[in-house]
Amino acid sequence: MKKLVFFGTFLLTPMLAFAQIRDVQGLGQVIIDIINNVLVPLIFALSFLVFVWGIFQYFIAGGSNQEKREEGQKLIMYGIVGFFLMVAVWGFVNILLNTFQLNQSIPRIPPTPGTR
């Protein structure tokens, strides 16, 4: 029961941010923020954990057990593929943003030497 309450609270937490929404643009920004600040790091973390668990299975748990070594090898490969896909999608999104000039941030110009 405690797990269900915790999981429900975890899922409903973004609703607090929806209270700040006044228009469709605000809704879009909240969704983008959730993807960038929650989902992407979560997927990277899961991929890393799968990779580390595969290394554990291959080297430590699978010392003389060939089945454990094969399972660990598969998990290592899944972790590497997960990293590759996330970095590839991240790069593709940045290419699209820069190609169509969708990046709305104002560039920061560094100060010239000798001035404050």
Backbone as XML, in Angstrom:
<?xml version="1.0"?>
<chain id="A" units="angstrom">
  <residue number="1" name="MET">
    <atom name="N" x="0.827" y="-1.196" z="0.000"/>
    <atom name="CA" x="0.000" y="0.000" z="0.000"/>
    <atom name="C" x="0.867" y="1.254" z="0.000"/>
  </residue>
  <residue number="2" name="LYS">
    <atom name="N" x="1.963" y="1.225" z="0.775"/>
    <atom name="CA" x="2.841" y="2.389" z="0.839"/>
    <atom name="C" x="3.476" y="2.670" z="-0.518"/>
  </residue>
  <residue number="3" name="LYS">
    <atom name="N" x="3.813" y="1.608" z="-1.238"/>
    <atom name="CA" x="4.407" y="1.780" z="-2.559"/>
    <atom name="C" x="3.410" y="2.429" z="-3.507"/>
  </residue>
  <residue number="4" name="LEU">
    <atom name="N" x="2.153" y="2.040" z="-3.417"/>
    <atom name="CA" x="1.124" y="2.604" z="-4.276"/>
    <atom name="C" x="0.928" y="4.089" z="-3.985"/>
  </residue>
  <residue number="5" name="VAL">
    <atom name="N" x="0.923" y="4.462" z="-2.735"/>
    <atom name="CA" x="0.779" y="5.872" z="-2.357"/>
    <atom name="C" x="1.982" y="6.670" z="-2.843"/>
  </residue>
  <residue number="6" name="PHE">
    <atom name="N" x="3.186" y="6.121" z="-2.664"/>
    <atom name="CA" x="4.391" y="6.807" z="-3.121"/>
    <atom name="C" x="4.379" y="6.984" z="-4.632"/>
  </residue>
  <residue number="7" name="PHE">
    <atom name="N" x="4.026" y="5.926" z="-5.362"/>
    <atom name="CA" x="3.991" y="5.991" z="-6.815"/>
    <atom name="C" x="2.926" y="6.974" z="-7.301"/>
  </residue>
  <residue number="8" name="GLY">
    <atom name="N" x="1.760" y="6.985" z="-6.665"/>
    <atom name="CA" x="0.711" y="7.930" z="-7.030"/>
    <atom name="C" x="1.131" y="9.362" z="-6.775"/>
  </residue>
  <residue number="9" name="THR">
    <atom name="N" x="1.810" y="9.603" z="-5.661"/>
    <atom name="CA" x="2.311" y="10.940" z="-5.364"/>
    <atom name="C" x="3.348" y="11.356" z="-6.388"/>
  </residue>
  <residue number="10" name="PHE">
    <atom name="N" x="4.214" y="10.420" z="-6.785"/>
    <atom name="CA" x="5.238" y="10.689" z="-7.785"/>
    <atom name="C" x="4.602" y="11.086" z="-9.111"/>
  </residue>
  <residue number="11" name="LEU">
    <atom name="N" x="3.521" y="10.400" z="-9.489"/>
    <atom name="CA" x="2.868" y="10.711" z="-10.751"/>
    <atom name="C" x="2.083" y="12.018" z="-10.702"/>
  </residue>
  <residue number="12" name="LEU">
    <atom name="N" x="1.569" y="12.382" z="-9.546"/>
    <atom name="CA" x="0.751" y="13.584" z="-9.443"/>
    <atom name="C" x="1.552" y="14.845" z="-9.152"/>
  </residue>
  <residue number="13" name="THR">
    <atom name="N" x="2.830" y="14.714" z="-8.853"/>
    <atom name="CA" x="3.656" y="15.879" z="-8.552"/>
    <atom name="C" x="3.670" y="16.909" z="-9.681"/>
  </residue>
  <residue number="14" name="PRO">
    <atom name="N" x="3.763" y="16.494" z="-10.965"/>
    <atom name="CA" x="3.738" y="17.510" z="-12.025"/>
    <atom name="C" x="2.449" y="18.328" z="-12.063"/>
  </residue>
  <residue number="15" name="MET">
    <atom name="N" x="1.377" y="17.821" z="-11.474"/>
    <atom name="CA" x="0.125" y="18.576" z="-11.459"/>
    <atom name="C" x="0.269" y="19.885" z="-10.689"/>
  </residue>
  <residue number="16" name="LEU">
    <atom name="N" x="1.193" y="19.935" z="-9.740"/>
    <atom name="CA" x="1.426" y="21.182" z="-9.024"/>
    <atom name="C" x="1.899" y="22.265" z="-9.987"/>
  </residue>
  <residue number="17" name="ALA">
    <atom name="N" x="2.682" y="21.876" z="-10.968"/>
    <atom name="CA" x="3.163" y="22.836" z="-11.951"/>
    <atom name="C" x="2.025" y="23.296" z="-12.862"/>
  </residue>
  <residue number="18" name="PHE">
    <atom name="N" x="1.052" y="22.420" z="-13.114"/>
    <atom name="CA" x="-0.062" y="22.791" z="-13.984"/>
    <atom name="C" x="-0.920" y="23.901" z="-13.377"/>
  </residue>
  <residue number="19" name="ALA">
    <atom name="N" x="-0.817" y="24.103" z="-12.083"/>
    <atom name="CA" x="-1.572" y="25.179" z="-11.451"/>
    <atom name="C" x="-1.055" y="26.540" z="-11.906"/>
  </residue>
  <residue number="20" name="GLN">
    <atom name="N" x="0.162" y="26.594" z="-12.420"/>
    <atom name="CA" x="0.768" y="27.838" z="-12.882"/>
    <atom name="C" x="0.440" y="28.155" z="-14.338"/>
  </residue>
  <residue number="21" name="ILE">
    <atom name="N" x="-0.251" y="27.270" z="-15.029"/>
    <atom name="CA" x="-0.493" y="27.418" z="-16.461"/>
    <atom name="C" x="-1.669" y="28.357" z="-16.698"/>
  </residue>
  <residue number="22" name="ARG">
    <atom name="N" x="-1.459" y="29.306" z="-17.613"/>
    <atom name="CA" x="-2.531" y="30.229" z="-17.958"/>
    <atom name="C" x="-2.890" y="30.171" z="-19.428"/>
  </residue>
  <residue number="23" name="ASP">
    <atom name="N" x="-2.018" y="29.580" z="-20.266"/>
    <atom name="CA" x="-2.302" y="29.488" z="-21.687"/>
    <atom name="C" x="-1.664" y="28.227" z="-22.258"/>
  </residue>
  <residue number="24" name="VAL">
    <atom name="N" x="-1.862" y="28.009" z="-23.548"/>
    <atom name="CA" x="-1.350" y="26.806" z="-24.199"/>
    <atom name="C" x="0.181" y="26.816" z="-24.226"/>
  </residue>
  <residue number="25" name="GLN">
    <atom name="N" x="0.771" y="27.976" z="-24.393"/>
    <atom name="CA" x="2.230" y="28.067" z="-24.407"/>
    <atom name="C" x="2.811" y="27.645" z="-23.058"/>
  </residue>
  <residue number="26" name="GLY">
    <atom name="N" x="2.157" y="28.036" z="-21.989"/>
    <atom name="CA" x="2.594" y="27.622" z="-20.659"/>
    <atom name="C" x="2.501" y="26.119" z="-20.477"/>
  </residue>
  <residue number="27" name="LEU">
    <atom name="N" x="1.433" y="25.508" z="-21.014"/>
    <atom name="CA" x="1.283" y="24.059" z="-20.953"/>
    <atom name="C" x="2.412" y="23.379" z="-21.718"/>
  </residue>
  <residue number="28" name="GLY">
    <atom name="N" x="2.715" y="23.872" z="-22.904"/>
    <atom name="CA" x="3.810" y="23.316" z="-23.697"/>
    <atom name="C" x="5.135" y="23.418" z="-22.970"/>
  </residue>
  <residue number="29" name="GLN">
    <atom name="N" x="5.370" y="24.557" z="-22.320"/>
    <atom name="CA" x="6.621" y="24.746" z="-21.592"/>
    <atom name="C" x="6.721" y="23.791" z="-20.403"/>
  </residue>
  <residue number="30" name="VAL">
    <atom name="N" x="5.614" y="23.553" z="-19.722"/>
    <atom name="CA" x="5.618" y="22.617" z="-18.594"/>
    <atom name="C" x="5.913" y="21.205" z="-19.077"/>
  </residue>
  <residue number="31" name="ILE">
    <atom name="N" x="5.316" y="20.813" z="-20.200"/>
    <atom name="CA" x="5.557" y="19.474" z="-20.748"/>
    <atom name="C" x="7.014" y="19.328" z="-21.164"/>
  </residue>
  <residue number="32" name="ILE">
    <atom name="N" x="7.562" y="20.339" z="-21.820"/>
    <atom name="CA" x="8.968" y="20.307" z="-22.226"/>
    <atom name="C" x="9.876" y="20.251" z="-21.000"/>
  </residue>
  <residue number="33" name="ASP">
    <atom name="N" x="9.549" y="21.001" z="-19.965"/>
    <atom name="CA" x="10.358" y="20.974" z="-18.744"/>
    <atom name="C" x="10.321" y="19.596" z="-18.079"/>
  </residue>
  <residue number="34" name="ILE">
    <atom name="N" x="9.159" y="18.958" z="-18.074"/>
    <atom name="CA" x="9.059" y="17.620" z="-17.493"/>
    <atom name="C" x="9.908" y="16.634" z="-18.287"/>
  </residue>
  <residue number="35" name="ILE">
    <atom name="N" x="9.848" y="16.723" z="-19.605"/>
    <atom name="CA" x="10.660" y="15.828" z="-20.438"/>
    <atom name="C" x="12.136" y="16.070" z="-20.194"/>
  </residue>
  <residue number="36" name="ASN">
    <atom name="N" x="12.560" y="17.343" z="-20.209"/>
    <atom name="CA" x="13.984" y="17.657" z="-20.063"/>
    <atom name="C" x="14.508" y="17.403" z="-18.659"/>
  </residue>
  <residue number="37" name="ASN">
    <atom name="N" x="13.721" y="17.677" z="-17.650"/>
    <atom name="CA" x="14.217" y="17.608" z="-16.274"/>
    <atom name="C" x="13.908" y="16.307" z="-15.561"/>
  </residue>
  <residue number="38" name="VAL">
    <atom name="N" x="12.972" y="15.499" z="-16.089"/>
    <atom name="CA" x="12.607" y="14.256" z="-15.420"/>
    <atom name="C" x="12.881" y="13.039" z="-16.312"/>
  </residue>
  <residue number="39" name="LEU">
    <atom name="N" x="12.291" y="13.021" z="-17.492"/>
    <atom name="CA" x="12.360" y="11.818" z="-18.316"/>
    <atom name="C" x="13.755" y="11.543" z="-18.867"/>
  </residue>
  <residue number="40" name="VAL">
    <atom name="N" x="14.411" y="12.549" z="-19.416"/>
    <atom name="CA" x="15.735" y="12.327" z="-20.012"/>
    <atom name="C" x="16.748" y="11.864" z="-18.960"/>
  </residue>
  <residue number="41" name="PRO">
    <atom name="N" x="16.867" y="12.545" z="-17.808"/>
    <atom name="CA" x="17.801" y="12.012" z="-16.807"/>
    <atom name="C" x="17.408" y="10.627" z="-16.291"/>
  </residue>
  <residue number="42" name="LEU">
    <atom name="N" x="16.117" y="10.343" z="-16.199"/>
    <atom name="CA" x="15.668" y="9.034" z="-15.745"/>
    <atom name="C" x="16.085" y="7.948" z="-16.738"/>
  </residue>
  <residue number="43" name="ILE">
    <atom name="N" x="15.939" y="8.206" z="-18.017"/>
    <atom name="CA" x="16.316" y="7.219" z="-19.028"/>
    <atom name="C" x="17.829" y="7.021" z="-19.041"/>
  </residue>
  <residue number="44" name="PHE">
    <atom name="N" x="18.599" y="8.115" z="-18.916"/>
    <atom name="CA" x="20.050" y="7.972" z="-18.820"/>
    <atom name="C" x="20.431" y="7.156" z="-17.586"/>
  </residue>
  <residue number="45" name="ALA">
    <atom name="N" x="19.782" y="7.400" z="-16.465"/>
    <atom name="CA" x="20.094" y="6.671" z="-15.240"/>
    <atom name="C" x="19.750" y="5.190" z="-15.382"/>
  </residue>
  <residue number="46" name="LEU">
    <atom name="N" x="18.610" y="4.878" z="-15.975"/>
    <atom name="CA" x="18.231" y="3.480" z="-16.174"/>
    <atom name="C" x="19.212" y="2.771" z="-17.098"/>
  </residue>
  <residue number="47" name="SER">
    <atom name="N" x="19.619" y="3.449" z="-18.146"/>
    <atom name="CA" x="20.590" y="2.872" z="-19.067"/>
    <atom name="C" x="21.912" y="2.602" z="-18.356"/>
  </residue>
  <residue number="48" name="PHE">
    <atom name="N" x="22.330" y="3.527" z="-17.517"/>
    <atom name="CA" x="23.571" y="3.341" z="-16.764"/>
    <atom name="C" x="23.453" y="2.176" z="-15.785"/>
  </residue>
  <residue number="49" name="LEU">
    <atom name="N" x="22.306" y="2.081" z="-15.101"/>
    <atom name="CA" x="22.117" y="0.978" z="-14.157"/>
    <atom name="C" x="22.095" y="-0.381" z="-14.857"/>
  </residue>
  <residue number="50" name="VAL">
    <atom name="N" x="21.475" y="-0.447" z="-16.024"/>
    <atom name="CA" x="21.472" y="-1.696" z="-16.786"/>
    <atom name="C" x="22.896" y="-2.065" z="-17.188"/>
  </residue>
  <residue number="51" name="PHE">
    <atom name="N" x="23.669" y="-1.078" z="-17.602"/>
    <atom name="CA" x="25.060" y="-1.310" z="-17.979"/>
    <atom name="C" x="25.872" y="-1.819" z="-16.789"/>
  </residue>
  <residue number="52" name="VAL">
    <atom name="N" x="25.742" y="-1.165" z="-15.644"/>
    <atom name="CA" x="26.497" y="-1.574" z="-14.456"/>
    <atom name="C" x="26.055" y="-2.952" z="-13.984"/>
  </residue>
  <residue number="53" name="TRP">
    <atom name="N" x="24.756" y="-3.239" z="-14.017"/>
    <atom name="CA" x="24.276" y="-4.551" z="-13.612"/>
    <atom name="C" x="24.801" y="-5.623" z="-14.564"/>
  </residue>
  <residue number="54" name="GLY">
    <atom name="N" x="24.892" y="-5.314" z="-15.850"/>
    <atom name="CA" x="25.458" y="-6.247" z="-16.812"/>
    <atom name="C" x="26.920" y="-6.525" z="-16.525"/>
  </residue>
  <residue number="55" name="ILE">
    <atom name="N" x="27.673" y="-5.502" z="-16.155"/>
    <atom name="CA" x="29.081" y="-5.700" z="-15.797"/>
    <atom name="C" x="29.184" y="-6.590" z="-14.559"/>
  </residue>
  <residue number="56" name="PHE">
    <atom name="N" x="28.319" y="-6.349" z="-13.581"/>
    <atom name="CA" x="28.307" y="-7.187" z="-12.384"/>
    <atom name="C" x="28.000" y="-8.639" z="-12.747"/>
  </residue>
  <residue number="57" name="GLN">
    <atom name="N" x="26.985" y="-8.832" z="-13.578"/>
    <atom name="CA" x="26.600" y="-10.189" z="-13.986"/>
    <atom name="C" x="27.737" y="-10.875" z="-14.743"/>
  </residue>
  <residue number="58" name="TYR">
    <atom name="N" x="28.418" y="-10.142" z="-15.578"/>
    <atom name="CA" x="29.445" y="-10.741" z="-16.427"/>
    <atom name="C" x="30.703" y="-11.087" z="-15.643"/>
  </residue>
  <residue number="59" name="PHE">
    <atom name="N" x="31.189" y="-10.143" z="-14.859"/>
    <atom name="CA" x="32.475" y="-10.346" z="-14.207"/>
    <atom name="C" x="32.380" y="-11.003" z="-12.826"/>
  </residue>
  <residue number="60" name="ILE">
    <atom name="N" x="31.411" y="-10.624" z="-12.026"/>
    <atom name="CA" x="31.375" y="-11.085" z="-10.637"/>
    <atom name="C" x="30.467" y="-12.304" z="-10.488"/>
  </residue>
  <residue number="61" name="ALA">
    <atom name="N" x="29.207" y="-12.183" z="-10.875"/>
    <atom name="CA" x="28.264" y="-13.282" z="-10.676"/>
    <atom name="C" x="28.499" y="-14.422" z="-11.667"/>
  </residue>
  <residue number="62" name="GLY">
    <atom name="N" x="29.043" y="-14.106" z="-12.825"/>
    <atom name="CA" x="29.207" y="-15.136" z="-13.845"/>
    <atom name="C" x="30.597" y="-15.703" z="-13.934"/>
  </residue>
  <residue number="63" name="GLY">
    <atom name="N" x="31.332" y="-15.715" z="-12.837"/>
    <atom name="CA" x="32.709" y="-16.188" z="-12.843"/>
    <atom name="C" x="32.908" y="-17.462" z="-13.649"/>
  </residue>
  <residue number="64" name="SER">
    <atom name="N" x="32.236" y="-18.538" z="-13.288"/>
    <atom name="CA" x="32.373" y="-19.794" z="-14.028"/>
    <atom name="C" x="31.044" y="-20.227" z="-14.643"/>
  </residue>
  <residue number="65" name="ASN">
    <atom name="N" x="29.990" y="-19.464" z="-14.412"/>
    <atom name="CA" x="28.675" y="-19.787" z="-14.925"/>
    <atom name="C" x="28.491" y="-19.110" z="-16.282"/>
  </residue>
  <residue number="66" name="GLN">
    <atom name="N" x="28.475" y="-19.905" z="-17.337"/>
    <atom name="CA" x="28.396" y="-19.355" z="-18.693"/>
    <atom name="C" x="27.063" y="-18.659" z="-18.956"/>
  </residue>
  <residue number="67" name="GLU">
    <atom name="N" x="25.972" y="-19.151" z="-18.368"/>
    <atom name="CA" x="24.661" y="-18.523" z="-18.570"/>
    <atom name="C" x="24.630" y="-17.111" z="-17.997"/>
  </residue>
  <residue number="68" name="LYS">
    <atom name="N" x="25.201" y="-16.932" z="-16.807"/>
    <atom name="CA" x="25.252" y="-15.595" z="-16.195"/>
    <atom name="C" x="26.109" y="-14.653" z="-17.031"/>
  </residue>
  <residue number="69" name="ARG">
    <atom name="N" x="27.200" y="-15.178" z="-17.575"/>
    <atom name="CA" x="28.071" y="-14.339" z="-18.406"/>
    <atom name="C" x="27.344" y="-13.887" z="-19.663"/>
  </residue>
  <residue number="70" name="GLU">
    <atom name="N" x="26.575" y="-14.771" z="-20.285"/>
    <atom name="CA" x="25.820" y="-14.403" z="-21.491"/>
    <atom name="C" x="24.730" y="-13.381" z="-21.158"/>
  </residue>
  <residue number="71" name="GLU">
    <atom name="N" x="24.069" y="-13.574" z="-20.027"/>
    <atom name="CA" x="23.047" y="-12.614" z="-19.597"/>
    <atom name="C" x="23.677" y="-11.249" z="-19.325"/>
  </residue>
  <residue number="72" name="GLY">
    <atom name="N" x="24.835" y="-11.248" z="-18.658"/>
    <atom name="CA" x="25.543" y="-9.998" z="-18.399"/>
    <atom name="C" x="25.976" y="-9.321" z="-19.682"/>
  </residue>
  <residue number="73" name="GLN">
    <atom name="N" x="26.417" y="-10.104" z="-20.648"/>
    <atom name="CA" x="26.841" y="-9.540" z="-21.928"/>
    <atom name="C" x="25.658" y="-8.871" z="-22.639"/>
  </residue>
  <residue number="74" name="LYS">
    <atom name="N" x="24.488" y="-9.489" z="-22.578"/>
    <atom name="CA" x="23.292" y="-8.894" z="-23.187"/>
    <atom name="C" x="22.930" y="-7.582" z="-22.491"/>
  </residue>
  <residue number="75" name="LEU">
    <atom name="N" x="22.996" y="-7.566" z="-21.158"/>
    <atom name="CA" x="22.655" y="-6.346" z="-20.425"/>
    <atom name="C" x="23.650" y="-5.224" z="-20.723"/>
  </residue>
  <residue number="76" name="ILE">
    <atom name="N" x="24.927" y="-5.561" z="-20.835"/>
    <atom name="CA" x="25.920" y="-4.546" z="-21.192"/>
    <atom name="C" x="25.584" y="-3.965" z="-22.559"/>
  </residue>
  <residue number="77" name="MET">
    <atom name="N" x="25.229" y="-4.819" z="-23.492"/>
    <atom name="CA" x="24.893" y="-4.347" z="-24.838"/>
    <atom name="C" x="23.641" y="-3.472" z="-24.813"/>
  </residue>
  <residue number="78" name="TYR">
    <atom name="N" x="22.634" y="-3.861" z="-24.035"/>
    <atom name="CA" x="21.425" y="-3.039" z="-23.928"/>
    <atom name="C" x="21.745" y="-1.660" z="-23.341"/>
  </residue>
  <residue number="79" name="GLY">
    <atom name="N" x="22.612" y="-1.613" z="-22.336"/>
    <atom name="CA" x="23.008" y="-0.337" z="-21.743"/>
    <atom name="C" x="23.723" y="0.546" z="-22.744"/>
  </residue>
  <residue number="80" name="ILE">
    <atom name="N" x="24.634" y="-0.033" z="-23.526"/>
    <atom name="CA" x="25.362" y="0.744" z="-24.527"/>
    <atom name="C" x="24.421" y="1.242" z="-25.615"/>
  </residue>
  <residue number="81" name="VAL">
    <atom name="N" x="23.502" y="0.393" z="-26.043"/>
    <atom name="CA" x="22.523" y="0.811" z="-27.055"/>
    <atom name="C" x="21.643" y="1.931" z="-26.508"/>
  </residue>
  <residue number="82" name="GLY">
    <atom name="N" x="21.251" y="1.842" z="-25.233"/>
    <atom name="CA" x="20.450" y="2.911" z="-24.621"/>
    <atom name="C" x="21.191" y="4.234" z="-24.593"/>
  </residue>
  <residue number="83" name="PHE">
    <atom name="N" x="22.477" y="4.204" z="-24.202"/>
    <atom name="CA" x="23.292" y="5.425" z="-24.237"/>
    <atom name="C" x="23.356" y="5.988" z="-25.649"/>
  </residue>
  <residue number="84" name="PHE">
    <atom name="N" x="23.647" y="5.123" z="-26.608"/>
    <atom name="CA" x="23.792" y="5.564" z="-27.987"/>
    <atom name="C" x="22.515" y="6.205" z="-28.504"/>
  </residue>
  <residue number="85" name="LEU">
    <atom name="N" x="21.379" y="5.566" z="-28.262"/>
    <atom name="CA" x="20.105" y="6.122" z="-28.745"/>
    <atom name="C" x="19.789" y="7.469" z="-28.100"/>
  </residue>
  <residue number="86" name="MET">
    <atom name="N" x="20.036" y="7.598" z="-26.800"/>
    <atom name="CA" x="19.752" y="8.874" z="-26.132"/>
    <atom name="C" x="20.642" y="9.991" z="-26.668"/>
  </residue>
  <residue number="87" name="VAL">
    <atom name="N" x="21.927" y="9.705" z="-26.857"/>
    <atom name="CA" x="22.830" y="10.728" z="-27.377"/>
    <atom name="C" x="22.481" y="11.056" z="-28.819"/>
  </residue>
  <residue number="88" name="ALA">
    <atom name="N" x="22.095" y="10.049" z="-29.609"/>
    <atom name="CA" x="21.725" y="10.290" z="-31.003"/>
    <atom name="C" x="20.464" y="11.158" z="-31.097"/>
  </residue>
  <residue number="89" name="VAL">
    <atom name="N" x="19.467" y="10.857" z="-30.289"/>
    <atom name="CA" x="18.237" y="11.663" z="-30.304"/>
    <atom name="C" x="18.535" y="13.076" z="-29.823"/>
  </residue>
  <residue number="90" name="TRP">
    <atom name="N" x="19.350" y="13.202" z="-28.800"/>
    <atom name="CA" x="19.726" y="14.515" z="-28.287"/>
    <atom name="C" x="20.433" y="15.332" z="-29.379"/>
  </residue>
  <residue number="91" name="GLY">
    <atom name="N" x="21.351" y="14.709" z="-30.091"/>
    <atom name="CA" x="22.045" y="15.392" z="-31.184"/>
    <atom name="C" x="21.094" y="15.760" z="-32.316"/>
  </residue>
  <residue number="92" name="PHE">
    <atom name="N" x="20.173" y="14.866" z="-32.663"/>
    <atom name="CA" x="19.207" y="15.144" z="-33.725"/>
    <atom name="C" x="18.309" y="16.318" z="-33.354"/>
  </residue>
  <residue number="93" name="VAL">
    <atom name="N" x="17.865" y="16.376" z="-32.117"/>
    <atom name="CA" x="17.030" y="17.497" z="-31.675"/>
    <atom name="C" x="17.817" y="18.808" z="-31.754"/>
  </residue>
  <residue number="94" name="ASN">
    <atom name="N" x="19.078" y="18.797" z="-31.344"/>
    <atom name="CA" x="19.887" y="20.007" z="-31.416"/>
    <atom name="C" x="20.149" y="20.426" z="-32.854"/>
  </residue>
  <residue number="95" name="ILE">
    <atom name="N" x="20.314" y="19.462" z="-33.760"/>
    <atom name="CA" x="20.468" y="19.802" z="-35.177"/>
    <atom name="C" x="19.210" y="20.477" z="-35.685"/>
  </residue>
  <residue number="96" name="LEU">
    <atom name="N" x="18.043" y="19.932" z="-35.340"/>
    <atom name="CA" x="16.783" y="20.551" z="-35.774"/>
    <atom name="C" x="16.610" y="21.943" z="-35.190"/>
  </residue>
  <residue number="97" name="LEU">
    <atom name="N" x="16.928" y="22.100" z="-33.906"/>
    <atom name="CA" x="16.793" y="23.416" z="-33.276"/>
    <atom name="C" x="17.685" y="24.454" z="-33.950"/>
  </residue>
  <residue number="98" name="ASN">
    <atom name="N" x="18.912" y="24.070" z="-34.244"/>
    <atom name="CA" x="19.835" y="25.031" z="-34.849"/>
    <atom name="C" x="19.574" y="25.238" z="-36.330"/>
  </residue>
  <residue number="99" name="THR">
    <atom name="N" x="19.077" y="24.232" z="-37.039"/>
    <atom name="CA" x="18.789" y="24.371" z="-38.461"/>
    <atom name="C" x="17.623" y="25.322" z="-38.693"/>
  </residue>
  <residue number="100" name="PHE">
    <atom name="N" x="16.569" y="25.159" z="-37.937"/>
    <atom name="CA" x="15.381" y="25.987" z="-38.117"/>
    <atom name="C" x="15.355" y="27.178" z="-37.166"/>
  </residue>
  <residue number="101" name="GLN">
    <atom name="N" x="16.443" y="27.445" z="-36.490"/>
    <atom name="CA" x="16.600" y="28.583" z="-35.586"/>
    <atom name="C" x="15.456" y="28.640" z="-34.565"/>
  </residue>
  <residue number="102" name="LEU">
    <atom name="N" x="15.193" y="27.505" z="-33.944"/>
    <atom name="CA" x="14.138" y="27.430" z="-32.940"/>
    <atom name="C" x="14.632" y="27.758" z="-31.541"/>
  </residue>
  <residue number="103" name="ASN">
    <atom name="N" x="15.926" y="27.922" z="-31.398"/>
    <atom name="CA" x="16.498" y="28.248" z="-30.102"/>
    <atom name="C" x="16.226" y="29.723" z="-29.819"/>
  </residue>
  <residue number="104" name="GLN">
    <atom name="N" x="15.352" y="30.001" z="-28.876"/>
    <atom name="CA" x="14.913" y="31.364" z="-28.592"/>
    <atom name="C" x="15.749" y="32.064" z="-27.538"/>
  </residue>
  <residue number="105" name="SER">
    <atom name="N" x="16.779" y="31.408" z="-27.021"/>
    <atom name="CA" x="17.565" y="32.027" z="-25.969"/>
    <atom name="C" x="18.458" y="33.120" z="-26.549"/>
  </residue>
  <residue number="106" name="ILE">
    <atom name="N" x="18.671" y="34.143" z="-25.766"/>
    <atom name="CA" x="19.502" y="35.264" z="-26.182"/>
    <atom name="C" x="20.958" y="34.885" z="-25.945"/>
  </residue>
  <residue number="107" name="PRO">
    <atom name="N" x="21.807" y="35.031" z="-26.970"/>
    <atom name="CA" x="23.207" y="34.661" z="-26.767"/>
    <atom name="C" x="23.883" y="35.589" z="-25.775"/>
  </residue>
  <residue number="108" name="ARG">
    <atom name="N" x="24.716" y="35.033" z="-24.949"/>
    <atom name="CA" x="25.443" y="35.805" z="-23.960"/>
    <atom name="C" x="26.783" y="36.201" z="-24.540"/>
  </residue>
  <residue number="109" name="ILE">
    <atom name="N" x="27.037" y="37.481" z="-24.613"/>
    <atom name="CA" x="28.293" y="37.973" z="-25.168"/>
    <atom name="C" x="29.264" y="38.151" z="-24.016"/>
  </residue>
  <residue number="110" name="PRO">
    <atom name="N" x="30.441" y="37.500" z="-24.093"/>
    <atom name="CA" x="31.401" y="37.646" z="-23.004"/>
    <atom name="C" x="31.990" y="39.052" z="-22.997"/>
  </residue>
  <residue number="111" name="PRO">
    <atom name="N" x="32.356" y="39.553" z="-21.827"/>
    <atom name="CA" x="32.943" y="40.883" z="-21.768"/>
    <atom name="C" x="34.327" y="40.891" z="-22.429"/>
  </residue>
  <residue number="112" name="THR">
    <atom name="N" x="34.662" y="42.048" z="-22.987"/>
    <atom name="CA" x="35.997" y="42.169" z="-23.591"/>
    <atom name="C" x="37.032" y="42.321" z="-22.499"/>
  </residue>
  <residue number="113" name="PRO">
    <atom name="N" x="38.242" y="41.853" z="-22.769"/>
    <atom name="CA" x="39.293" y="41.942" z="-21.744"/>
    <atom name="C" x="39.585" y="43.397" z="-21.382"/>
  </residue>
  <residue number="114" name="GLY">
    <atom name="N" x="39.784" y="43.643" z="-20.124"/>
    <atom name="CA" x="40.111" y="44.988" z="-19.636"/>
    <atom name="C" x="38.910" y="45.815" z="-19.251"/>
  </residue>
  <residue number="115" name="THR">
    <atom name="N" x="37.686" y="45.318" z="-19.490"/>
    <atom name="CA" x="36.485" y="46.053" z="-19.107"/>
    <atom name="C" x="35.719" y="45.233" z="-18.089"/>
  </residue>
  <residue number="116" name="ARG">
    <atom name="N" x="34.860" y="45.887" z="-17.391"/>
    <atom name="CA" x="34.030" y="45.193" z="-16.403"/>
    <atom name="C" x="32.646" y="45.262" z="-16.815"/>
  </residue>
</chain>
